Amino acid sequence: MSSPVPVFDAKAMPFRRLGPSGLRVPLFSLGGWLTLGGSVVGESVKDIMQAAENGINMFRHRGGLPESKIRGHAIKELGWRRTDLVISTKIFWSHEPGTGPNDTGLSHKHVIEGTKACLRRLQMDYVDVIFAHRCDTTVPMEEIVRAFNYVIDQGWAFYWGTSDTRSTDVATRLNLIAPIAEQCKHNMFHRERPEKEYAPLYAKYGLGTTAFSALQGGLLTGKVYPPQPSNTRHALATVPMFPGATEGPQGEELLWKVRLLSQIAAGASFLPDLLNSGRNRAGARVGCGAPPHFHSHPRRVLRRTARGEPRALEVLPKLDAAVLARIEAVLGNHPQEPETYGRPPLDQGIL
């Protein structure tokens, strides 16, 4: 008689395979680019990472110096088993003192040296997934593919992902390990690439996606209205992409849509940022599963994963056809099928 297979629960967090791999990741992951080592230090770091106790055991790491050291130190202090965590990182930029001609990019040299430096900062022997943070048009694609295969062969990472899907074709042609996931911006206001452009890759390769900026830099929390609170990233000049995002006609339109979405969320008894999280997951299932990630304040992470508060997992069943239709009506940006100018699809009418 066979033994029963243990089932991982961790507060009923669903897990999905990442792309065509056997790696299982939670519905949500936790980032830290703009917080760990910056606005969040000390014991608050460990408070944030307690999200793992509620099933969010995938930590998305950008590779920066303060973030790396603080995250690695916190994991050691918390006494967690490395095997219980899924850690991802990125390679492209230099995060060490000094900037030489080979300190950025995706050359074989920088991929190898950058990976080793990142592992030293994290105080880890390996990461689970390593991503090419950018497309590097100055390096032959074959060199990039071989570099990431070398990283996997050395045991420094188990899988790799990319920001340029051409690498999948090259890896297949060379009979090498192909990337398992594409990293892309995906939220209610950015849908064209993940929901339309990547659709053929989902079908052809089973490619997964890992979404960043799931809340559009906090805009989809429903709390970012002029005048901006002084402690929000939209009011700070430290990251150029945020200040000014809500100004002018385009910014006013975004804020107007956020207000309407907040009304939908209030009517369905859940918070607007959870509405986006739930909708994003429902819309991205075609991508073989991958979590959006959040850079967050300690209390927000703990509150969102606590049983006593509305949780994103509890929002999903409420996103019925009627609610989704109201969301689509507000957004008005559903990706359209390519124009065929009246010609039928290739498989229509063929016996």
C-alpha positions, 0 to 999 in steps of 0.5 A, spaced: 500 500 500 503 506 497 503 512 502 499 518 502 502 524 498 503 530 503 499 536 501 502 543 502 497 548 505 500 554 508 494 557 509 491 554 502 495 558 497 495 555 490 501 553 487 502 553 479 508 550 475 512 556 472 512 555 464 513 548 462 518 546 468 516 542 474 518 548 479 511 550 483 510 557 485 505 561 489 500 565 486 503 571 489 510 573 490 514 578 494 519 583 491 523 588 494 527 593 489 524 599 492 523 597 499 528 592 502 535 596 504 531 603 502 525 605 506 525 598 509 530 596 514 532 592 520 526 588 523 521 590 518 524 586 513 523 580 517 516 582 518 515 583 511 518 576 509 513 573 514 509 573 508 512 566 507 508 563 513 502 564 509 504 561 502 508 567 499 514 563 499 517 566 492 522 572 493 523 576 487 530 579 488 532 584 483 540 584 484 541 590 488 547 591 493 542 593 499 537 588 497 541 582 497 545 583 503 538 584 507 534 579 504 540 574 505 541 576 512 534 576 514 533 569 511 538 566 515 536 570 522 529 567 521 532 560 520 528 558 514 530 552 510 533 554 503 529 548 500 522 551 502 523 558 498 523 559 491 528 565 490 529 569 483 534 574 481 536 578 475 542 579 471 544 585 467 546 591 471 552 592 475 551 592 483 558 592 485 563 599 486 566 601 479 563 601 472 568 597 467 566 596 460 564 589 462 560 590 468 553 591 465 550 587 459 549 579 458 556 577 455 558 571 458 563 574 462 558 578 466 553 573 466 558 569 470 561 574 474 554 577 476 551 571 478 557 569 482 557 576 486 549 576 487 550 569 490 555 572 495 551 578 497 545 573 498 549 568 502 546 563 498 549 557 494 544 558 488 538 561 486 532 557 483 531 562 477 535 567 474 532 572 469 536 576 464 533 583 466 534 586 459 535 584 452 542 586 450 543 587 442 550 588 443 551 580 445 550 575 440 544 571 442 547 564 442 553 567 447 547 569 452 543 562 451 550 559 452 552 563 458 545 562 462 546 554 460 553 554 464 550 558 470 545 552 470 550 547 469 554 549 475 548 549 479 548 556 481 541 556 478 536 551 476 532 555 471 533 561 467 528 566 464 529 572 459 526 579 457 527 577 450 523 571 447 528 570 441 532 566 446 527 560 446 528 559 438 536 559 439 536 554 445 531 550 441 536 550 435 542 549 439 539 543 443 540 547 449 536 549 456 531 554 454 528 559 458 522 557 462 519 564 463 518 571 460 518 577 465 513 583 463 509 588 466 502 586 467 497 590 470 490 593 468 493 598 465 499 594 461 496 588 457 498 588 450 504 585 451 503 579 456 496 578 453 497 579 446 504 579 443 506 573 448 500 569 446 503 565 440 509 563 445 504 560 450 502 556 445 508 554 442 513 553 448 508 553 454 512 559 456 510 562 463 510 569 465 512 573 471 509 579 472 512 586 475 508 592 477 502 589 478 499 595 482 502 600 477 507 603 482 501 603 487 496 607 483 491 601 483 491 601 491 486 607 490 490 611 495 494 615 490 490 622 489 493 629 488 496 631 492 501 625 493 502 623 500 509 625 501 512 618 503 509 615 497 513 613 491 509 617 486 511 623 490 519 621 491 524 623 486 528 617 487 525 613 481 524 617 475 518 613 472 513 614 478 513 622 479 508 625 474 505 619 472 498 622 475 499 629 472 496 631 465 490 629 461 493 622 461 494 621 468 487 624 470 484 619 466 488 613 470 486 616 476 478 617 474 479 609 472 482 608 479 476 611 482 471 607 478 475 601 479 475 602 487 467 603 486 467 596 483 471 593 489 467 597 494 460 594 491 463 587 491 466 588 498 474 587 497 479 592 496 481 595 489 488 593 489 486 586 491 481 586 485 487 588 480 491 582 483 485 577 482 483 579 475 490 579 473 491 572 475 484 570 472 487 573 466 494 570 466 492 563 466 494 562 459 501 564 461 502 557 465 502 560 471 506 565 475 505 570 480 505 578 480 509 581 486 509 586 490 514 591 494 510 593 500 510 596 507 510 591 512 503 592 515 500 591 508 504 585 507 501 582 513 494 584 513 493 582 505 496 575 508 492 575 514 486 571 515 482 576 518 482 581 512 480 580 505 485 576 501 486 576 494 485 568 494 478 570 497 477 575 491 477 570 486 471 567 486 467 573 486 470 575 480 464 573 476 462 574 469 458 580 471 464 583 475 469 582 469 465 585 464 464 592 469 472 592 469 473 591 462 468 597 461 472 601 465 479 599 462 477 599 455 483 596 453 482 589 452 487 587 447 484 586 440 485 580 435 490 582 429 486 585 423 484 580 418 481 585 413 475 580 412 479 574 410 477 568 414 482 565 419 487 559 416 483 554 419 476 556 417 472 553 411 478 548 410 475 541 410 
